[in-house]
Amino acid sequence: MAIIVSHCCRRNLAPLLHSTPTWYSPKSRRYYSSSSSQAGPSLSSRATSNLATAKSKSLTNDELKPLSRPLGVREKPAVRHQTKLERLKEVLTNDEAIAEQRKHLVKEAVTKGYFHDLNATRRHGGKTWIAPKVLIREEKSLYFPDILGKSLADGSEQHTTSMCTGKISVLCLLNTKISEIHVASFTTPTLARFSEHPLFNHIQINLQSNTLKSMLVSLFLSSLRRAIPPEQHPYYLVSSQNLEYQRDAIGLTNDRVGYVYLIDENLRIRWAGCADATAEEAHALEVCTDMLLVRLEKRKKEMKEKEG
């Protein structure tokens, strides 16, 4: 009886004993077969292929894209700003203001943490778009909001609306030392060419919306005056204005990098750049500034001829 059982077991196990065994090598972490003719694609090769595909997709999604929309606000800026009491009353009584406030708070809570700006600098150095090569069309362009700040020259309050009206302005928003380097990479060729032009403005705004940082900047104004050339003091503003509700509109998404805006005589943003400039972007700012200055000179000349 035992001989019969043993014979049956051997007969049932024969296909398994004579089949090609598959074994795993822990050293190379790959599956191998003793017969190469029967081996299919290994798990490791498939995993590598999937990883390469995912990496290529992430690189494609991570590529910087050109600025896709006009920056700015739709309403023409005014020198007078809402007081805190007026803003509070509007938020409490106006349904549209309440909806805007709720939308803003939800977006801030969901998408922006405390270290959001710092972490964002790890991707492309904080750069979020590529500056356009040409001007934004006038009929499509939007307005730059009014920013109130104290002049570095005498401490008097100045509005960007008053400073930019009737001139072609290159306006720079600064917050950190690295943002000053970013701005300089954009503006150096343009300033070298147009700084003496009577219709050209170069305005720098040290924007510190954080109360503590604003106090520190105010304490070190004397050292700031020594660092900035005296001829630029009247056009250098120190501001603590809160731009929370205009940030998305003007593309101000990261406080750690610098932003440059080309503003025409009607306060419209015609070109913008952020973070560290490429050679093409710096050249584009110079060309676009020249184009706006030529057009403004031509219009002023025509107006004089009509008056004459």
Summary of the structure (lengths in Angstrom):
residues: 308
radius of gyration: 31.2
end to end distance: 129.2
largest distance: 129.2
contacts: 811
relative contact order: 0.14
helix: 49%
strand: 16%
